[in-house]
Amino acid sequence: IPLHGKVNHKTRHIIASEETKSHTIPQNTTHPTPPPHHQQNNKSQNEMQKTNLPDLRQETKHIRDDNTCRGAPPPPPKRQRREKTTGPTDRKMVVNALNSDVKAYMADFEATDSNGPTWQNMIQGQVNLYDAIRRQVDFNLGPKEYKLRTDRPPPTLLARTRGWHLVEKHFTVNGERMSGALFDFGLYFFHNAKELVSRGAGPYFYLPKMESHLEARLWNDVFVVAQDYIGIPRGTVRATVLIETINAAFEMDEIIYELRDHSAGLNCGRWDYIFSFIKQFRNHPGFVLPDRSDVTMTVPFMDAYVRLLVATCHRRGVHAMGGMAALIPRKDDAAANEKAMASVRADKLREVRAGHDGTWVAHPALASIASEVFDEYMPTANQTFRRTTPEVTRQDLLNPSVPGKTTEDGIRKNVQVCLLYMEAWLRGVGCSAINYLMEDAATAEVSRSQLWQWARHGATTAEGNIIDKNKVLSVLDDQTNELLSSASKGNKFERAATYLRDEITGNTYSDFLTT
């Protein structure tokens, strides 16, 4: 089992020989690099570009029609999930998140979202969570001391792994690069599962980028193998699936069914789901969306997705989690901050009224807003008892009609977000505060996909200008020069711009920016 990354005295115990052997057990028994069904999904996506649009699977109709299927009841630490925060697994973030007034903290290993995918980030993140679980994560950074609170129990800890499409190139098993998802899961699980159980919690996970119920089945196999191997009861692991692809939206019942003894529910996303929508239908001129800011959670295809997710989860007795408020507080402008916080409140009110059982905030300071809204409108621990029967059709989920316009400002903002995010990502930073929003890969993916699609189909701006490759590249050059004029030494804007040129105007569309 060759290791191709450096370890030091702080990380050596995480990757020691016995743990290394243990955490590769799921890889050796399930062989998912990449899983065959993920390859099949890529083929079906390519076919979708040419012919058919997604639909419910006829071969799984019996699962959807079975009203008796339920997910597992939530364990005590997860019965109430009304607000949670998320962020990368650097030590400062871990301490701050666990000290915040939230019910849960999702520590993010996913290299395409908040965590930069460097080897040191991934392995040091494992160290930080290992120490946090054992409450030995305190440290000093210059004159400032970071210590865990002792006046109350910490928020429930959840770990988000990488998706099936990513590999860990620094680690090979039987000559193959290890699945990034299983690398993250294996190290976290085998080091911490029993410790978490002994502390009244458990190994709880978030599973991203799901495309199919077959991927959920594979995860369930992994959970069974891992639990049996270390001798803890099956069902100890719980996992929430992020429904952030259009294919997964058509298989929500099936995903819960496959994970049923380990299911902790489903979670709405915003930007990843919009990214999937654009990616899937990028070659269809009828699916061109307006400016990113116009594609809100209340536009037809997003509203349909939310209603279907909530109804499906509650029908199956599991939590339906809302999406993340990406806004962050402003200290420089009281009026702008008040407006931003009002927007957060309105979004959380929409979620709780839609039936969600909890929500996310990007910044711990927003937790109080989420708590106030959910406490007022959801006095119970959750709303799983709330049953709705929405008339959500295939046409609703695929409805591209979005009020709004494509504008010159929208082009500039998309280019700017791409540059700022990619420059930070090249430095190993996975999420960045951009224009007082916490932006991650999903926003950059939407932005570059829109630019690619607008140029491909010759969209016309509200100002009357046709968008083509030359126009997009001209804006890229202008934005790069503008950012370079005020950037610090050692920045990577030129490299980011070079990389983005093909991503936003090339003949071949990349499935992901970060692979």
Summary of the structure (lengths in Angstrom):
residues: 515
radius of gyration: 22.1
end to end distance: 23.4
largest distance: 65.7
contacts: 1779
relative contact order: 0.12
helix: 49%
strand: 14%
